[in-house]
Amino acid sequence: MHSRSRRGVGRGGLKMSVQTPPKPKEPEFGEGRVADEELLSVIELAGRKAAAAGFLPVLGAKAKEEQDIMWKLKVSPEDVLAFADRAIDTAEDVFMHATRAFKPAARMNLPLQDGEDAPPLTATKKERIVVLGTGWGGHAISKVIDSDKYEVIYVSPRNYFVFTPMLAAASVGTVDVRSITEPIRMANPCVKYVSGEVIDIKPGDKKVVVALPSPQEKRPPQMPVSAASVAPNVPPLVHSKSPAEGATAATGGGALSRAGEGSLSQEPLASLDDAKPLMELSYDKLVYAVGTKTGTFGVPGVRENCYMLKEANDARQLRAAIVNVLEEACLPGVTDEEKRKLLSFVVIGAGPTGVEFTGELTDLIGNDVPRLFPELVGLINLTVVSSGKVLPMFEEVLQDRGLNLLQSQGIEILLGSAASEVTKEEVVLKNGKRIPYGLCFWAGGTEARPLTQSLIETIGPEQTDASGSKRGQITVDGYMRALGTNGTILALGDASSIQGVKMPTTGQVAAQEGAYVARLLNRGYDTSVEAAPTMTGYDNSTAGQMEKAVDFFRLRGRLSASPFHFINLGVLAYIGMGQAVAEVKVGKDTPVLDAAGKAGFFLWRSTYVVKQVSPRNRINVAVDWLKVRFFGRDITRL
Ligand SMILES: Cc1cc2nc3c(=O)[nH]c(=O)nc-3n(C[C@H](O)[C@H](O)[C@H](O)COP(=O)(O)OP(=O)(O)OC[C@H]3O[C@@H](n4cnc5c(N)ncnc54)[C@H](O)[C@@H]3O)c2cc1C
């Protein structure tokens, strides 16, 4: 294969070499989009004029000098109307969430009994909604759901939500992992939570079977289970044990590691441990939001030898493993050749997870290594391997910009190179190239959870014959009702796909779907009807003027529900060295701007601090950034 190759020296002494498929000409940022001034939108002209006049000191000035920002607002009336409609919904959601602060504490979180079905919350039985999962979809429901109307029970192996877009930052210590999590009981103190993993769903009986934690899992990680399994609460030095053993140590006796697979990624236990008590939980409506798991796509050695990033514990393990590698390279007697091998970091996958981890790692190498490990400067090598392009979900100009930014940091990028195997020591590529590594990070993609596959089969032909089943997703109609379940199961997020609609599997989609489902339920639409869910028996003729006005504001005349409408707000990715790429939109056909470099970083940071799920998280993240700015990253190996 022909390839272009560039060499040089980047930040922190990283060696630089890039191989990409040949291209006739690299487009300039924004080239081909705005031909001349006549085609500029009104907003863009206004932006440029404001920048010239000094009203936009940051974005405007950068846009002119470095073409870091490109206004491209092309208004689509449909998107604008949908956006306005959603703004009203959001106001209602915020009101619902805010009023919860005044609920009496006595009604919150009544305990559930282990081993038996949950008792009703109050004497007057409310309809029970069981939500599987505390991820993006499930968490969004908790914020919006009317818990006066429903008894809401969450079942999930983890009792918290994690802001996945910042897991990469947590894996190198740019933020603390606790700063980006929110316990579901804090998100909504009026819902109940059962710590467990659903292992079976019986749609006919409207029941789920939950595997509760085994006695070992109930102990705190640092409490030894028996003398034989006492283990320090950190992964071992790389190569002194296999990474699989490292995962066991890191979770304190392996309580959370995946049975029999030795995986480094913290996923819910798939197989049933003998000691796990089971509980049956009945529901009136089930919300299925269990997401996906990291996929290895049959590449041998990935689970055993690579680190992954899907859960908060993955970030903690990765952070400790990176420090381990650096410390091991500093041990007396380690030769330069051994150091180079230990300090060879290989990232497999150049989607947002792979690129953002690379960017964060580059910051650690560029800012903290020279300060704390000066003897290692110049010995570190960072390689990104990808079978496809860099950041494929971005527009081509931003893909190129992202690639250039990575290259400028001295990262070796091998595009069009799929990994065929990961051994204990090397990543083997399909083209025969072998890359020795000290730490290998896998960001190859996701795949369906076994529970989703089994639910598809349990429901039957309505699901097995539907389009989603090919990708291991529950197929839903436009109202998020799983086909073949009479509206008793609503599925959302990565584990579902809307019939006939192509949607990205992102947190943004899952969160909007979660809020949509909560509103559908709050407004009392009957999901069991075959057509659009309707408000059967709705009558507010005896209501007061104020109540009627509120109803009008909430429903806007919709006695039948409108289908889910995704408002695409764009995509962002951090590249490292305080640079990012950003594609900002307010719907499918209303792009607002593209940004890269420092302007992209400004957007990335402001968006991520605003999109945190609570004021506590916003403050924690901002404080973490400040701490790193003033004191550097904390390399304490706990
Ligand atoms: C590193 C990383 C970065 C990302 N960056 C972005 C980004 O920048 N923007 C973006 O929009 N998206 C991003 N994503 C994608 C986003 O995180 C997912 O699309 C999103 O999490 C999907 O939400 P979900 O609710 O469907 O599932 P998840 O968020 O994965 O939640 C699934 C929940 O189900 C629980 N669960 C699993 N099995 C069971 C079971 N058997 N019983 C009960 N509960 C179970 C899990 O513990 C979890 O609580 C990123 C993902 C990763 C990993």
The ligand as a MOL file (V3000), in Angstrom:
LIG
                    3D

  0  0  0     0  0            999 V3000
M  V30 BEGIN CTAB
M  V30 COUNTS 53 58 0 0 0
M  V30 BEGIN ATOM
M  V30 1 C -15.0390 6.6020 26.7830 0
M  V30 2 C -16.3580 6.9700 26.1760 0
M  V30 3 C -16.5530 8.2560 25.6870 0
M  V30 4 C -17.7790 8.6160 25.1410 0
M  V30 5 N -17.9470 9.9000 24.6850 0
M  V30 6 C -19.1730 10.2890 24.2640 0
M  V30 7 C -19.4050 11.6460 23.8920 0
M  V30 8 O -18.4970 12.4790 23.9160 0
M  V30 9 N -20.6580 12.0040 23.5160 0
M  V30 10 C -21.6860 11.1020 23.4830 0
M  V30 11 O -22.8170 11.4910 23.1710 0
M  V30 12 N -21.4870 9.8070 23.7910 0
M  V30 13 C -20.2630 9.3830 24.1870 0
M  V30 14 N -20.0490 8.0640 24.5230 0
M  V30 15 C -21.1210 7.0860 24.2800 0
M  V30 16 C -22.0920 7.0510 25.4350 0
M  V30 17 O -21.4270 6.8440 26.6600 0
M  V30 18 C -23.0950 5.9370 25.2120 0
M  V30 19 O -23.7010 6.1130 23.9670 0
M  V30 20 C -24.1200 5.9730 26.3170 0
M  V30 21 O -23.4970 5.6030 27.5260 0
M  V30 22 C -25.3030 5.0560 26.0540 0
M  V30 23 O -26.2040 5.2360 27.0950 0
M  V30 24 P -27.1350 4.0350 27.6050 0
M  V30 25 O -28.0150 4.5990 28.6490 0
M  V30 26 O -27.7480 3.3590 26.4460 0
M  V30 27 O -26.1250 2.9700 28.2330 0
M  V30 28 P -24.9970 3.1600 29.3410 0
M  V30 29 O -24.7120 4.5880 29.5900 0
M  V30 30 O -23.8680 2.2820 28.9160 0
M  V30 31 O -25.6580 2.5620 30.6590 0
M  V30 32 C -25.9790 1.2150 30.7700 0
M  V30 33 C -26.3960 0.9570 32.2040 0
M  V30 34 O -26.9700 -0.3390 32.2890 0
M  V30 35 C -26.3720 -1.0450 33.3680 0
M  V30 36 N -26.4800 -2.4770 33.0780 0
M  V30 37 C -25.7290 -3.2230 32.2510 0
M  V30 38 N -26.1480 -4.4990 32.2620 0
M  V30 39 C -27.1980 -4.5550 33.1130 0
M  V30 40 C -28.0610 -5.5970 33.5500 0
M  V30 41 N -27.9300 -6.8330 33.1060 0
M  V30 42 N -29.0320 -5.3050 34.4420 0
M  V30 43 C -29.1850 -4.0410 34.9030 0
M  V30 44 N -28.4010 -3.0160 34.5130 0
M  V30 45 C -27.4240 -3.2750 33.6300 0
M  V30 46 C -24.9530 -0.4910 33.4110 0
M  V30 47 O -24.3410 -0.7320 34.6580 0
M  V30 48 C -25.2400 0.9780 33.1900 0
M  V30 49 O -25.6530 1.5700 34.3860 0
M  V30 50 C -18.8220 7.6690 25.0600 0
M  V30 51 C -18.6240 6.3710 25.5420 0
M  V30 52 C -17.4120 6.0250 26.1000 0
M  V30 53 C -17.2270 4.6310 26.6390 0
M  V30 END ATOM
M  V30 BEGIN BOND
M  V30 1 1 1 2
M  V30 2 1 2 3
M  V30 3 2 2 52
M  V30 4 2 3 4
M  V30 5 1 4 5
M  V30 6 1 4 50
M  V30 7 2 5 6
M  V30 8 1 6 7
M  V30 9 1 6 13
M  V30 10 2 7 8
M  V30 11 1 7 9
M  V30 12 1 9 10
M  V30 13 2 10 11
M  V30 14 1 10 12
M  V30 15 2 12 13
M  V30 16 1 13 14
M  V30 17 1 14 15
M  V30 18 1 14 50
M  V30 19 1 15 16
M  V30 20 1 16 17
M  V30 21 1 16 18
M  V30 22 1 18 19
M  V30 23 1 18 20
M  V30 24 1 20 21
M  V30 25 1 20 22
M  V30 26 1 22 23
M  V30 27 1 23 24
M  V30 28 2 24 25
M  V30 29 1 24 26
M  V30 30 1 24 27
M  V30 31 1 27 28
M  V30 32 2 28 29
M  V30 33 1 28 30
M  V30 34 1 28 31
M  V30 35 1 31 32
M  V30 36 1 32 33
M  V30 37 1 33 34
M  V30 38 1 33 48
M  V30 39 1 34 35
M  V30 40 1 35 36
M  V30 41 1 35 46
M  V30 42 1 36 37
M  V30 43 1 36 45
M  V30 44 2 37 38
M  V30 45 1 38 39
M  V30 46 1 39 40
M  V30 47 2 39 45
M  V30 48 1 40 41
M  V30 49 2 40 42
M  V30 50 1 42 43
M  V30 51 2 43 44
M  V30 52 1 44 45
M  V30 53 1 46 47
M  V30 54 1 46 48
M  V30 55 1 48 49
M  V30 56 2 50 51
M  V30 57 1 51 52
M  V30 58 1 52 53
M  V30 END BOND
M  V30 END CTAB
M  END
